[in-house]
Amino acid sequence: MLKKIPKLLSPDLVRILMEMGHGDELVLADANFPGHSLHNRVLRCDGTGIPALLDAVLELLPLDHYAPHQAAFMAVVKGDPAVPAIWSTYKELLAKHDKDVTVQYEERFDFYNRAKQSYAIVVTGEEALYGNVILKKGVIRS
């Protein structure tokens, strides 16, 4: 065990966060996300919801303020009446860790294509529809 590393973060996930460079992206995917068919670097956090994991990841991960948006959510598919209540939770957590964060909404297949280009995908046990999040890693400022 180490001090100050959130207990939800596995050694593999901490390693991934450490390996990522400026501009690399991390996908926190819900339980329905096709992570393994999109990417070969997939971590599993099946018993964990995204809000708790997002909060833990943001303890360590700086967000990229050289990019127009530091996070992305999967947009609701046209014609789907779903209203993703979880987005407000995500926005609160993002703002808790970075008051200047902005969010982009990506169409479903654009989100999948972006996930293919990400550094890694973390598939969680999150059951909320449209619960997927992409985080863009920034730099540490001294």
Rosetta blueprint (number, residue, H / E / L):
1 M L
2 L L
3 K L
4 K L
5 I L
6 P L
7 K L
8 L L
9 L L
10 S L
11 P H
12 D H
13 L H
14 V H
15 R H
16 I H
17 L H
18 M H
19 E H
20 M L
21 G L
22 H L
23 G L
24 D L
25 E E
26 L E
27 V E
28 L E
29 A E
30 D L
31 A L
32 N L
33 F L
34 P L
35 G H
36 H H
37 S H
38 L H
39 H L
40 N L
41 R L
42 V E
43 L E
44 R E
45 C E
46 D L
47 G L
48 T L
49 G L
50 I H
51 P H
52 A H
53 L H
54 L H
55 D H
56 A H
57 V H
58 L H
59 E H
60 L H
61 L L
62 P L
63 L E
64 D L
65 H L
66 Y L
67 A L
68 P L
69 H L
70 Q L
71 A E
72 A E
73 F E
74 M E
75 A L
76 V L
77 V L
78 K L
79 G L
80 D L
81 P L
82 A L
83 V L
84 P L
85 A L
86 I H
87 W H
88 S H
89 T H
90 Y H
91 K H
92 E H
93 L H
94 L H
95 A H
96 K H
97 H H
98 D L
99 K L
100 D L
101 V L
102 T L
103 V E
104 Q E
105 Y E
106 E E
107 E L
108 R H
109 F H
110 D H
111 F H
112 Y H
113 N H
114 R H
115 A H
116 K H
117 Q L
118 S L
119 Y L
120 A E
121 I E
122 V E
123 V E
124 T E
125 G L
126 E L
127 E L
128 A L
129 L L
130 Y L
131 G L
132 N L
133 V E
134 I E
135 L E
136 K E
137 K E
138 G L
139 V L
140 I L
141 R L
142 S L
